[in-house]
Amino acid sequence: MPTTDIDTAMLTLGENARRASRAMMRASGAAKNQALHAMADALGDSRAELKAANAQDVDAARAAGLEPALLDRLTLSDKSLDLMISGLRQIAALPDPVGTITASTLRPNGMRVAQMRVPLGVIGIIYESRPNVTIDAAALCLKSGNAAILRGGSEAVHSNIALGDVVQAGLRAAALPAEAVQVVNTTDRAAVGKLITMTEHIDVIVPRGGKGLIARLANEARVPLIKHLDGNCHVYIDAAADPEKALAIALNAKTYRYGICGAMETLLVDASVAVSILPRIAAAFAAHGVELRGCPRTRDIVPAAKPATDEDWATEYLAPILAVRIVDSLDEAIEHIARWGSGHTDAIVTEDLSAAQRFQREVDSSSVYVNLPTCFADGFEYGLGAEIGISTNRLHARGPVGLEGLTTLKWVLSGQGQTRG
């Protein structure tokens, strides 16, 4: 498709989305929930068609040599469809944030000053080989009263278009505008370039994908982004850690799933407990096939570990590889995270309340845990129902972004004819 045609098509999507966003802003909670349940029903009724469309994508991706982990993300199984259906119904059951009033105060002149939660407007979602994101993103944007333009990866184009049809059928069933959720149906990268610069039609972009994609968008976007660049997550085993907790937490933080942004990539161990605990941890990781890369002191205790370099401290592996460093204090652990971390999710294992409090106060990440593995970095685990993504931004939203993160606040004032003298 010529660039001029892509520009025209994207502008049309933007105009339709802006018009639909005004209708969604006034949509009732009942109508939005009706649409979500209708989408869930349509997913169940359309299994055969959805799996047929997905098979086209999977066959093409396999022929192109896509990695097994990415093929797994791309595949729509009955289990993944059931999870989407369940997720839609869970989001329908969540409280509607739109229109809620907070911070209401009465001024001395009798004027009522409050804040109302309202939708962001039009949200562009750019993501890679995960067709489930089409449903998650559509549902969260719909429930929060926003319109959405979804641009999935080229490897999932048939799946995403088919899922988009299901979403629009659900919207129509609830008498809501189908254009409230639109799927970009071209695989041309120029469509992404246009989407991230349409400031007149798009209010925010949420990218979900690899570091390369997000780095490109951060460099080129004119529309604000809710994003995280990478998940270089740490677990620090403190001097006062319970050894059994430390072993279980470290193992789960790394091996729950290697390819998630909340996977631990660096393990920090206090020197006072390293000799007693590192051999057990190393043996557990070896049993899982995890390669260790350690500092010199780590390698003195675990000779099988490969030498770690500065690059290892900075790397989000998304693979069965773990960097290990021995530190002399909580201060040194916090300093290491400040230098090398990505501001995503970091954890301490300790029975010392003051150490736990210091770690949570001083580690400047979007999520900071005590005695929990970093793989809990997920909106569902936080009770958000689902998430649109995880943000390491400091402005607007931080951490897993659920319904409330897809809204903003406006001031609403009420009076009885007061005038300002």
C-alpha positions as CSV (number, residue, x, y, z in Angstrom):
1,M,0.0,0.0,0.0
2,P,1.5,3.4,-1.0
3,T,2.4,5.7,1.9
4,T,-0.2,8.3,0.9
5,D,-2.9,5.6,1.0
6,I,-1.6,4.5,4.5
7,D,-1.7,8.0,5.7
8,T,-5.3,8.4,4.5
9,A,-6.4,5.1,6.0
10,M,-4.8,5.9,9.4
11,L,-6.4,9.4,9.4
12,T,-9.7,7.8,8.8
13,L,-9.2,5.4,11.7
14,G,-8.2,8.4,13.9
15,E,-11.3,10.4,12.9
16,N,-13.6,7.5,13.5
17,A,-11.9,6.8,16.9
18,R,-12.2,10.4,18.0
19,R,-15.9,10.4,17.1
20,A,-16.4,7.1,18.9
21,S,-14.5,8.3,22.0
22,R,-17.1,11.0,22.5
23,A,-19.9,8.3,22.5
24,M,-17.9,6.1,24.8
25,M,-17.4,8.9,27.3
26,R,-21.1,9.0,27.9
27,A,-21.7,5.3,27.7
28,S,-23.3,3.7,30.8
29,G,-21.6,1.1,32.8
30,A,-24.4,-1.3,32.0
31,A,-23.9,-0.8,28.2
32,K,-20.1,-1.4,28.5
33,N,-20.6,-4.5,30.5
34,Q,-23.2,-5.8,28.0
35,A,-20.7,-5.3,25.3
36,L,-18.0,-7.2,27.2
37,H,-20.3,-10.2,27.9
38,A,-21.4,-10.1,24.2
39,M,-17.7,-10.3,23.2
40,A,-17.2,-13.2,25.5
41,D,-20.2,-15.0,24.0
42,A,-18.9,-14.3,20.5
43,L,-15.5,-15.6,21.3
44,G,-17.0,-18.9,22.4
45,D,-19.3,-19.1,19.3
46,S,-16.4,-18.2,16.9
47,R,-13.8,-20.7,18.0
48,A,-13.5,-22.5,14.7
49,E,-13.2,-19.3,12.6
50,L,-10.7,-17.8,15.1
51,K,-8.5,-20.9,15.1
52,A,-8.6,-21.1,11.3
53,A,-7.5,-17.5,11.0
54,N,-4.8,-18.2,13.6
55,A,-3.6,-21.2,11.8
56,Q,-2.7,-19.0,8.8
57,D,-0.5,-16.9,11.0
58,V,1.1,-19.9,12.8
59,D,1.8,-21.7,9.5
60,A,3.4,-18.6,8.0
61,A,5.4,-17.9,11.2
62,R,6.7,-21.4,11.4
63,A,7.8,-21.3,7.7
64,A,9.6,-18.0,8.4
65,G,11.5,-19.7,11.3
66,L,9.9,-17.8,14.2
67,E,11.3,-19.0,17.5
68,P,9.3,-21.6,19.5
69,A,8.6,-19.2,22.4
70,L,7.1,-16.7,20.0
71,L,5.2,-19.4,18.2
72,D,3.7,-20.4,21.5
73,R,2.6,-16.8,22.2
74,L,1.1,-16.6,18.7
75,T,-1.0,-19.7,18.9
76,L,-4.7,-19.5,19.9
77,S,-5.6,-22.7,21.7
78,D,-8.9,-23.6,23.4
79,K,-7.2,-22.8,26.7
80,S,-6.1,-19.4,25.6
81,L,-9.6,-18.6,24.2
82,D,-11.1,-19.8,27.5
83,L,-8.7,-17.4,29.3
84,M,-9.8,-14.5,27.1
85,I,-13.5,-15.3,27.7
86,S,-12.8,-15.4,31.5
87,G,-10.9,-12.2,31.3
88,L,-13.7,-10.4,29.5
89,R,-16.2,-11.4,32.2
90,Q,-13.8,-10.5,35.0
91,I,-13.3,-7.0,33.5
92,A,-17.1,-6.7,33.2
93,A,-17.4,-7.4,37.0
94,L,-14.9,-4.7,37.9
95,P,-16.2,-1.3,39.2
96,D,-16.5,1.3,36.5
97,P,-14.0,4.0,37.3
98,V,-15.6,6.6,34.9
99,G,-17.5,9.4,36.7
100,T,-16.3,8.6,40.2
101,I,-15.8,11.7,42.4
102,T,-12.8,12.1,44.5
103,A,-11.2,14.8,46.7
104,S,-14.5,16.7,47.2
105,T,-14.2,19.7,49.5
106,L,-16.5,22.6,50.4
107,R,-14.9,26.0,50.1
108,P,-15.7,28.9,52.6
109,N,-17.9,30.6,50.0
110,G,-20.1,27.4,49.7
111,M,-18.5,26.3,46.4
112,R,-18.0,22.6,46.0
113,V,-14.7,21.6,44.5
114,A,-14.1,18.0,43.4
115,Q,-12.3,15.8,40.9
116,M,-14.0,13.4,38.5
117,R,-12.4,10.4,36.9
118,V,-12.8,10.5,33.1
119,P,-11.4,8.5,30.1
120,L,-8.2,9.5,28.4
121,G,-9.9,9.6,25.0
122,V,-8.3,7.6,22.1
123,I,-5.6,5.1,22.9
124,G,-3.3,3.5,20.4
125,I,-2.0,0.1,21.3
126,I,1.1,-1.3,19.4
127,Y,2.1,-4.9,20.2
128,E,3.8,-7.9,18.8
129,S,3.0,-11.6,18.5
130,R,0.3,-11.9,21.2
131,P,-3.2,-12.0,19.7
132,N,-4.6,-12.2,23.3
133,V,-3.6,-8.5,23.7
134,T,-6.2,-7.7,21.1
135,I,-8.9,-8.8,23.5
136,D,-7.3,-7.6,26.7
137,A,-6.6,-4.1,25.3
138,A,-10.1,-3.8,23.7
139,A,-11.8,-4.8,26.9
140,L,-9.8,-2.5,29.2
141,C,-10.1,0.5,26.8
142,L,-13.9,-0.1,26.5
143,K,-14.5,-0.5,30.2
144,S,-12.6,2.7,30.9
145,G,-14.6,4.6,28.4
146,N,-11.9,5.0,25.8
147,A,-11.7,4.3,22.1
148,A,-8.8,2.2,20.8
149,I,-6.8,1.7,17.7
150,L,-5.0,-1.6,17.8
151,R,-1.9,-2.4,15.7
152,G,-0.7,-5.9,16.3
153,G,2.4,-7.6,14.9
154,S,2.4,-8.6,11.2
155,E,2.9,-12.2,12.2
156,A,-0.6,-12.2,13.9
157,V,-2.5,-10.1,11.3
158,H,-5.2,-12.7,10.4
159,S,-5.8,-13.5,14.1
160,N,-6.1,-9.9,15.1
161,I,-8.5,-9.0,12.3
162,A,-10.7,-11.9,13.2
163,L,-10.6,-11.0,16.9
164,G,-11.3,-7.4,16.0
165,D,-14.5,-8.5,14.2
166,V,-15.6,-10.3,17.4
167,V,-15.0,-7.1,19.5
168,Q,-17.0,-5.0,17.1
169,A,-19.8,-7.5,17.1
170,G,-19.9,-7.1,20.9
171,L,-20.0,-3.4,20.7
172,R,-22.9,-3.4,18.2
173,A,-24.8,-5.8,20.4
174,A,-24.7,-3.2,23.2
175,A,-25.6,-0.3,20.7
176,L,-22.1,1.2,21.1
177,P,-20.1,2.4,18.1
178,A,-18.1,-0.4,16.5
179,E,-15.4,2.2,15.7
180,A,-14.7,2.4,19.5
181,V,-12.2,-0.5,18.8
182,Q,-10.5,-0.6,15.4
183,V,-7.8,-3.0,14.3
184,V,-5.2,-1.7,11.8
185,N,-5.4,-4.3,8.9
186,T,-2.1,-3.5,7.1
187,T,1.3,-5.0,8.1
188,D,3.2,-2.0,6.6
189,R,5.4,-0.4,9.2
190,A,4.5,3.0,7.9
191,A,1.1,2.6,9.7
192,V,2.9,2.6,13.0
193,G,4.9,5.7,12.1
194,K,1.7,7.5,11.2
195,L,-0.2,6.3,14.3
196,I,2.4,7.6,16.8
197,T,2.4,11.0,15.3
198,M,-1.4,11.7,15.0
199,T,-1.6,14.0,17.9
200,E,-4.9,15.5,16.7
201,H,-6.6,12.1,16.9
202,I,-4.6,10.0,19.4
203,D,-4.2,10.9,23.1
204,V,-1.7,8.3,24.3
205,I,0.2,5.3,22.8
206,V,0.7,2.1,24.8
207,P,3.4,-0.1,23.3
208,R,3.7,-3.8,24.3
209,G,6.7,-5.6,22.8
210,G,10.4,-6.0,22.7
211,K,13.0,-3.4,23.6
212,G,13.7,-2.6,19.9
213,L,10.0,-1.7,19.2
214,I,9.7,0.4,22.3
215,A,13.0,2.2,21.7
216,R,11.9,3.1,18.2
217,L,8.6,4.4,19.4
218,A,10.3,6.5,22.2
219,N,12.5,8.1,19.6
220,E,9.9,8.8,16.9
221,A,6.5,9.3,18.8
222,R,4.9,12.7,19.1
223,V,2.0,11.2,21.0
224,P,2.8,10.6,24.7
225,L,3.7,7.0,25.6
226,I,2.8,4.8,28.6
227,K,5.7,2.3,28.4
228,H,8.6,0.4,29.9
229,L,11.7,-0.1,27.9
230,D,12.9,-3.3,29.6
231,G,12.5,-5.3,32.8
232,N,16.0,-5.7,34.4
233,C,14.6,-7.0,37.7
234,H,16.5,-7.8,40.8
235,V,16.1,-9.9,43.9
236,Y,18.3,-9.0,46.9
237,I,18.9,-11.7,49.6
238,D,19.5,-9.7,52.7
239,A,21.7,-10.7,55.7
240,A,18.5,-11.3,57.6
241,A,16.8,-13.5,55.0
242,D,15.1,-16.7,55.8
243,P,17.1,-19.3,53.8
244,E,14.1,-21.3,52.7
245,K,12.2,-18.3,51.6
246,A,15.2,-17.0,49.8
247,L,15.7,-20.2,47.8
248,A,12.0,-20.5,46.9
249,I,11.7,-16.8,46.0
250,A,14.8,-16.7,43.9
251,L,13.9,-19.9,42.0
252,N,10.4,-18.7,41.3
253,A,11.4,-15.2,40.3
254,K,13.6,-16.6,37.5
255,T,12.0,-19.9,36.4
256,Y,8.3,-19.1,36.6
257,R,8.6,-17.9,33.0
258,Y,11.8,-16.7,31.4
259,G,10.2,-14.5,28.8
260,I,8.2,-12.1,31.0
261,C,9.3,-8.6,31.9
262,G,9.0,-9.5,35.6
263,A,11.5,-12.3,35.5
264,M,14.5,-11.8,37.8
265,E,17.7,-11.1,35.7
266,T,20.1,-10.3,38.6
267,L,20.4,-12.0,42.0
268,L,22.2,-9.9,44.7
269,V,23.3,-11.8,47.8
270,D,24.6,-10.3,51.0
271,A,28.2,-11.4,51.7
272,S,27.3,-12.6,55.2
273,V,25.0,-15.3,53.9
274,A,26.5,-16.0,50.5
275,V,28.7,-19.0,51.6
276,S,25.7,-20.8,53.2
277,I,23.0,-20.0,50.7
278,L,24.6,-19.7,47.2
279,P,25.6,-23.3,46.7
280,R,22.0,-24.4,47.3
281,I,20.6,-21.8,45.0
282,A,23.2,-22.6,42.3
283,A,22.3,-26.3,42.5
284,A,18.6,-25.5,42.2
285,F,19.2,-23.3,39.1
286,A,21.5,-26.0,37.6
287,A,18.6,-28.4,37.9
288,H,16.5,-26.0,35.8
289,G,19.2,-25.5,33.2
290,V,19.8,-21.9,34.2
291,E,23.3,-20.5,33.3
292,L,24.9,-18.4,36.1
293,R,27.2,-15.5,35.4
294,G,28.8,-14.3,38.6
295,C,31.2,-11.7,40.1
296,P,34.6,-13.0,41.2
297,R,33.3,-13.6,44.8
298,T,30.4,-15.5,43.4
299,R,32.7,-17.7,41.3
300,D,34.8,-18.5,44.4
301,I,31.7,-20.1,45.9
302,V,30.1,-21.4,42.7
303,P,33.1,-22.3,40.3
304,A,30.7,-23.4,37.6
305,A,29.4,-19.8,37.1
306,K,30.8,-18.0,34.1
307,P,32.5,-14.6,34.7
308,A,30.0,-11.7,34.7
309,T,30.8,-8.4,32.9
310,D,29.1,-5.0,33.2
311,E,27.0,-5.9,30.2
312,D,25.5,-8.8,32.3
313,W,24.4,-6.4,35.0
314,A,22.6,-4.3,32.4
315,T,21.0,-7.1,30.4
316,E,17.4,-8.3,30.4
317,Y,18.0,-11.8,29.2
318,L,14.5,-13.1,28.9
319,A,16.2,-16.5,28.9
320,P,17.6,-19.1,31.4
321,I,20.6,-17.0,32.2
322,L,21.1,-15.2,35.6
323,A,23.7,-12.7,36.7
324,V,24.7,-13.1,40.4
325,R,26.6,-10.6,42.5
326,I,27.7,-10.7,46.1
327,V,27.3,-7.3,47.9
328,D,28.5,-6.2,51.3
329,S,25.4,-4.3,52.5
330,L,21.8,-3.2,51.9
331,D,23.3,0.2,50.7
332,E,25.4,-1.6,48.1
333,A,22.4,-3.6,46.9
334,I,20.4,-0.4,46.5
335,E,23.2,1.3,44.8
336,H,23.6,-1.6,42.3
337,I,19.9,-1.4,41.5
338,A,20.0,2.3,41.1
339,R,22.9,2.0,38.6
340,W,21.9,-1.0,36.6
341,G,18.1,-1.4,37.1
342,S,15.4,-0.4,34.7
343,G,12.9,0.9,37.3
344,H,10.5,-2.1,36.7
345,T,10.3,-4.5,39.6
346,D,12.8,-5.3,42.4
347,A,12.5,-7.4,45.6
348,I,14.2,-7.9,48.9
349,V,14.2,-11.1,50.9
350,T,14.5,-10.3,54.6
351,E,13.1,-10.8,58.1
352,D,14.4,-7.3,59.2
353,L,11.6,-4.8,59.1
354,S,13.8,-1.8,59.0
355,A,15.7,-3.2,56.0
356,A,12.4,-4.0,54.2
357,Q,11.2,-0.5,54.9
358,R,14.4,1.1,53.6
359,F,14.4,-1.0,50.5
360,Q,10.8,-0.1,49.6
361,R,11.4,3.5,50.3
362,E,14.7,3.9,48.6
363,V,14.5,1.7,45.5
364,D,13.1,3.9,42.8
365,S,11.2,1.3,40.8
366,S,7.5,1.1,39.7
367,S,7.0,-2.0,41.9
368,V,9.1,-2.9,45.0
369,Y,8.5,-6.1,46.9
370,V,9.3,-7.6,50.3
371,N,9.6,-11.4,50.5
372,L,7.9,-12.0,47.1
373,P,9.3,-13.0,43.7
374,T,9.4,-10.3,40.9
375,C,7.2,-12.5,38.6
376,F,4.2,-11.1,40.5
377,A,4.5,-8.0,38.3
378,D,1.2,-8.5,36.6
379,G,-2.0,-6.5,36.8
380,F,-4.1,-9.6,37.4
381,E,-2.0,-10.5,40.5
382,Y,-2.4,-6.9,41.7
383,G,-6.2,-7.3,41.6
384,L,-6.6,-5.0,38.6
385,G,-8.5,-7.7,36.6
386,A,-6.1,-7.3,33.7
387,E,-3.5,-4.8,32.5
388,I,-2.8,-2.8,29.4
389,G,0.9,-3.0,30.1
390,I,3.5,-2.0,32.7
391,S,4.8,1.5,33.0
392,T,8.1,2.8,34.4
393,N,7.0,6.4,33.6
394,R,6.9,8.7,36.6
395,L,4.0,10.8,35.1
396,H,0.4,9.6,35.0
397,A,0.7,5.9,35.5
398,R,3.4,3.7,37.0
399,G,3.6,-0.1,37.3
400,P,0.8,-2.4,36.0
401,V,-1.7,-0.2,34.2
402,G,-5.3,-1.3,34.7
403,L,-8.6,0.6,34.4
404,E,-7.8,3.5,36.6
405,G,-4.5,4.0,34.7
406,L,-6.5,4.5,31.5
407,T,-8.4,7.4,33.0
408,T,-7.4,10.8,34.2
409,L,-9.0,13.4,36.5
410,K,-10.7,16.7,35.8
411,W,-11.8,19.3,38.2
412,V,-15.6,19.7,38.6
413,L,-16.9,22.7,40.6
414,S,-20.5,23.4,41.7
415,G,-22.1,26.5,43.2
416,Q,-25.2,28.5,43.8
417,G,-24.3,31.6,41.8
418,Q,-21.3,32.7,43.7
419,T,-19.2,35.4,42.0
420,R,-15.5,36.2,42.6
421,G,-14.9,39.6,44.2
